[in-house]
Amino acid sequence: DNQLPAVDHHWPQLKSGSLNGPISKEINARLTQAKKLYNLEKSKSWPNLAVGPRVQTIPGPQGGTFVGAAVSLPIPILSLNGGGREKALALQKKREIEKRLIDRKLKIESNRLVTTYKRSIDSHSNAIKSSTILKKHKKLHRMIGRGVISPVMVIELHREIIEFYESLHEHELDAVKTRWQYYSLHGNLDQERIQNTEVH
């Protein structure tokens, strides 16, 4: 009876959370970089102001020498670095659109993984509950011990057992693979965070 591996398996529940995986981090970093570039180009658009004393002499009987302060401002103002600013703004808008599209795709992929995971563990659990292989295997070894079963029957029953476990492990592997893909998508690959987010 102890020749069969244990098939009971507790499957943790996948909890919803923020998408913080490598793909999300990369697109967020690209957007942040584009915003910084645009802010830099905007800062270059401001003209250099020159403030200082000014002495002006006006000839004629009403004239004289006047002393005061002057502000020097290049004209035209709006034409400074217009090309660089517009290019940086276009890049920022492009990155914002990319982020919205990728976030949407990642959310769809996250939902798909949850669905696949649930289907795999349901198939795994149902296969264990509905199967008669375990009972057949115990009965087989009792009959072998008494010598009341033919070699052909032994081979056939073992073939059924092998096929059962192959199918069972396929569901199990699908569930495990999907589970870790989900963790990767959400940035929860380190064991400590996985333990904190699983419901046991």
C-alpha angles and dihedrals in degrees: 000000000000093000092086119083118239112267101185108110131175111217117204118229116248108235122207117245145143119311101245103153128126094276093053092046092050096051091045090051091050091051092048091050091050091051091051091049091051092050089050092051090048090054089055089056093070113095122235110259120212117201123181148117121303131199118195128181119202115194125218137060092297093042132094143144118300126193123197146119126291135198118208116205122175116233134248096039101183096055094066111115092339094150095051092045094050092046092051092047091051090051091050092051090048091053091048091054091047091051093051092049095046093045089053092049092047091051091051090048091049091053090047092053091050091051092047091047093051092047092050096049091044090053090047094050095043091050090056094046098046099039123104092191094101092054091045091052093053091046090048094057092047090053092046089052090054093044094233100124130081123238090243091057091048091053093047095049092048089050089055091049092051092049091048093053093044090055092043093052092047089060090045094050091047090053094047093047092048091047093055092044087055091050090050092050090053096041095246101125096122110093097232093059091044091055091049094051099044121095111220 
